[in-house]
Amino acid sequence: MDEYAWPTGPDLPTGDTVLQSWAATVAALPVGTRITGEVIGRQPFGVFIRIEGVPNAVALAEIASMPLGTKRPALGASVEGEVFWHAHNHQVRVRLDEWRTSAE
C-alpha cells in the first residue's frame, strides 16, 4: 500500500455514510471528547483515524498541531486524543496526545 493512500476498505464508511451520519457524529463527539482510534490513512497534511465506538466517523489529525521533530503515526497504529473541531467537510478534527507539548 502506498504510504499516502486514501483510507478505503470494506470496513470503512463511505463518503455518503459519513455525510448521512454527520448529525449523529457531532452529537456523539462534542468538542472536548476523548477518543481512541486506529490510523487508517496517512497524507502529507496529517493522518485519518477510525474512532472506536463511532463507526461512521472519520477523524483527521493535521500536522499543523504536531510539534516540530514529531512523526506521524504509522498505518494501523492505535492513537488517543481529543476532539477540538467539527470541520465543514464532515471530519472530526482531533489533537493527538502524543503531539501535545509540555506547555499545553
C-alpha angles and dihedrals in degrees: 000000000000111000090233097047118140113247109265136148144116093275095049124087119254121235090257092052092050090050095047091047096046098106091050091046093053090047092050095044111039119176109285095033115140113232138191121197151141127264105244100170142017128207132170088257098050147299132294117225134199106218118223112243095014104075097175095054128094119199128199126204106194123210088233086080093046117103117238113272094026122119130221113254117257125256109279094022118141112236138180130204149126133276110243103166146009108224127217089242092062097260125134107225115216137183111218120229091228089059096054117111127219088250092066 
